[in-house]
Amino acid sequence: MDDQKIKGKVDQGVGQAKESVGRATGDRRTEAEGQDQQAAGKVREGAGKVKDAVGNAADKVGKALSGDH
């Protein structure tokens, strides 16, 4: 698993916690920060998925070219 995917999941979890705390305490700034962190985590996770997909595609092309199916 790519580091970016892991970091993205962590950011989403921390952001969700911040959002919940902000909502529970009526702190709209903390709630918004949590939402922002969740969104950033989703982007980071998505980048990690793209990186994995590109790496897997490159591996398949390399195997196909070398005749190693």
C-alpha positions as CSV (number, residue, x, y, z in Angstrom):
1,M,0.0,0.0,0.0
2,D,1.3,3.4,-1.0
3,D,2.3,5.9,1.8
4,Q,-0.1,8.5,0.3
5,K,-3.0,6.2,0.7
6,I,-2.2,5.5,4.3
7,K,-1.6,9.2,5.1
8,G,-4.8,10.0,3.3
9,K,-6.8,7.6,5.5
10,V,-5.2,9.0,8.6
11,D,-6.0,12.6,7.6
12,Q,-9.6,11.5,7.0
13,G,-9.9,10.0,10.4
14,V,-8.3,12.9,12.2
15,G,-10.5,15.3,10.2
16,Q,-13.6,13.3,11.1
17,A,-12.7,13.5,14.8
18,K,-12.1,17.3,14.6
19,E,-15.4,17.8,12.8
20,S,-17.2,15.8,15.5
21,V,-15.5,17.7,18.3
22,G,-16.3,21.0,16.6
23,R,-19.9,20.1,16.1
24,A,-20.2,18.9,19.7
25,T,-18.7,22.0,21.2
26,G,-20.3,24.5,18.8
27,D,-16.8,25.5,17.5
28,R,-17.5,26.1,13.8
29,R,-13.8,26.7,13.1
30,T,-12.7,23.3,14.3
31,E,-15.6,21.7,12.5
32,A,-14.6,23.4,9.3
33,E,-10.9,22.4,9.8
34,G,-12.0,18.8,10.2
35,Q,-14.0,19.0,7.0
36,D,-11.1,20.5,5.2
37,Q,-8.7,17.8,6.6
38,Q,-11.1,15.1,5.5
39,A,-11.2,16.5,2.0
40,A,-7.4,16.7,1.8
41,G,-7.2,13.2,3.0
42,K,-9.5,12.0,0.3
43,V,-7.4,13.8,-2.3
44,R,-4.2,12.3,-0.9
45,E,-5.7,8.8,-0.8
46,G,-6.8,9.3,-4.4
47,A,-3.3,10.3,-5.5
48,G,-2.0,7.1,-3.8
49,K,-4.5,5.0,-5.7
50,V,-3.5,6.6,-9.0
51,K,0.2,6.0,-8.2
52,D,-0.5,2.4,-7.5
53,A,-2.6,2.0,-10.7
54,V,0.2,3.5,-12.8
55,G,2.8,1.3,-11.1
56,N,0.7,-1.8,-11.7
57,A,0.1,-0.9,-15.4
58,A,3.8,-0.3,-15.9
59,D,4.6,-3.7,-14.3
60,K,2.1,-5.4,-16.7
61,V,3.6,-3.6,-19.7
62,G,7.1,-4.6,-18.6
63,K,6.0,-8.2,-18.3
64,A,4.3,-8.2,-21.6
65,L,7.3,-6.8,-23.4
66,S,9.6,-9.3,-21.8
67,G,7.3,-12.2,-22.6
68,D,6.9,-13.0,-18.9
69,H,3.1,-13.5,-18.6
